[in-house]
Amino acid sequence: MSAIDAFRHEPRIAYFSMEIALRNDIPTYAGGLGVLAGDTLRSAADLEVPLVAVTLVSTAGYFRQTLDDQGRQTEQPSAWEPALWAERLEAMVAVTIEGRGVWVGGWCYVVKGHMGGAQPVILLDTDIEQNSDEDRRITQTLYGGDNAYRLRQEIVLGIGGVRMLQALGFEVREYHMNEGHSALLGVELLRRYARPAEDLRPGESPYDIPRVRELCCFTTHTPVEAGHDRFSYDLVQRTLGDVIDLTTLKRLAGDDHLNMTRLALNLSEYINGVAKRHAEVSRHMFPGYRVHAVTNGVHPFTWTSASFRRLYDAKFPGWCHEPELLVRADCCMADTAIWEAHVEAKRALVDAVKERTGIMLQPDHLTIGFGRRMTAYKRPDLLFSDLGRLKNLAARHPIQLVVAGKAHPRDEPGKRLIETLHAHVKELAGVVTMAYLPGYDMDTALTMVAGVDVWLNTPLRPHEASGTSGMKAAFNGVPQLSVLDGWWVEGCIEGVTGWAIGDDIDAADGDAAALYQKLEQVVVPLYYQDRAGWIAVMKGTIAKSASFFNSHRMMRRYASETYVR
Ligand SMILES: *Cc1c(COP(=O)(O)O)cnc(C)c1O
């Protein structure tokens, strides 16, 4: 009996994602999108919503980040061994790429919930003897290579994935495209349900678009235009061939380029953005489409540190299944219990920073955390825009910083930001202690969001579709100080769940001043002068943010509104 047999007895939702953060040791994710996909599966396992996930095996991972003392990033492969974690599939399917057949095999990994549930994940793999060396590398590197490599990967994911599910005998009731990378699955479905030529009147299209739309839903994840894959029709014709006629493809995916987002939009009956604000922005970007909002969430158990798990287990039994129970956290938890749980998490952070960087943080100093992909719109340097003001602030009350994040190998401005931050570390020496942890991953993220006192988030509006790390902080009673973008537009109750930087109307050039002002006048004084007031905010964060911004609520919404329509 193979691992996959346990999952074929009932119809499932096929969840397609280019990246999935299955666990910390499996480096098949680059950032927020993958972590969200992983949390989606973990919630589906806990809630027993039948999914089957499809992704690429990415045997060379994303990359391992090393930083020299000036913050120059270099990337090494982050290889992993699927055989240690997953079972090889017996089925193989073929896709056509550049006119030749490419074999696609794969692996079955099982996401095991901590409450007994499980979900299968199909990891597609072209590293098969029958394939040429070049084709064997198609599923190797996540977001690696050029546009042609990316298109080959997306053919394997979308077209190969649908064929693999069929070969494995899955009955699929709905296909969920997590971002546009997998939109070619719709093209494969058009082909599958096409009417034979002899049934057609002259000039009639064989494709049953309404039928395919009925089977598909699509979640868009970024308002950044460059985040949407586009391929020239030259490249598409060379690579994809005539899998579907060009006129139909252009009608569905755009006249000038094959735009994967357009394709997904046109082939999906249900479309959603990942926060209310993001859905509004997406409606402007894609007029004529009905874009719903299903605000993201994070997986309760995964993103809660040991000390807070113990606290919740004692106070709110069942919170892992029903995180809504945490809504009472502000009324029935002792201040000392919350503070002690936080001190324990902070000690773990201090130890980790010492071990990984040699830097000694002070456990009783206000600690600000910032961890995310290093890219321009996230503005990791906003806090440093006026070093004099930052030094003055630190002279009155000590503050220390813990920062982490990778830049995409081809994101030069992102890489320069890491160097800039390292230069600031030197300039601030002796005034503000700052540690940059290399190799941001799920474990580092949990240690940071739980161990700092405040989680900082400074994206340029409206570029942050949702953001999820602030939600992780909330499960650990750590309030967020953030620009009003993404989920924070919904989550921020000023002084109750954290604090806003600026408002959501004024131009962004006032954000730095607003950040300093909020730190100087509200956050720092509250931390040092009113501990009970501070703990009240910690409780507000748990009661009002964690109870709501979790992936169980998100999955229950997908299950009841998206998958069952
Ligand atoms: C949560 C997480 C992210 C996404 O954080 P954002 O706040 O959405 O930017 C990225 N990388 C890792 C490792 C994470 O755990």
The ligand as a Gaussian input file, in Angstrom:
#p B3LYP/6-31G(d) Opt

LIG

0 1
 C        5.901000      34.427000       7.290000
 C        7.114000      34.368000       6.476000
 C        7.259000      35.215000       5.371000
 C        6.201000      36.236000       4.971000
 O        6.192000      37.346000       5.844000
 P        5.493000      38.707000       5.369000
 O        5.166000      39.428000       6.601000
 O        4.257000      38.331000       4.631000
 O        6.462000      39.429000       4.523000
 C        8.414000      35.128000       4.619000
 N        9.386000      34.247000       4.929000
 C        9.284000      33.419000       5.994000
 C       10.384000      32.468000       6.285000
 C        8.144000      33.451000       6.793000
 O        8.046000      32.620000       7.840000

